[in-house]
Amino acid sequence: MNFPSLKNIPPIYLYIASTLCFVISNLIREKNPLFYGTFLAAGLILFLLGIYSRISNK
């Protein structure tokens, strides 16, 4: 995975975006299951990108 734009983003912003996606997904869980799954997957991907960014910067 070589995303030059993601290498410049500090991991804390990826964690905050991940948390925001998890919160939004829990708020719309009952109303729209499609968006629930989408936001849940986006939160997981952002979290994993934050971990990857943090490990690769060390």
Secondary structure, 3 states (H helix, E strand, C coil): CCCHHHHCCCHHHHHHHHHHHHHHHHHCCCCCHHHHHHHHHHHHHHHHHHHHHHHHHC
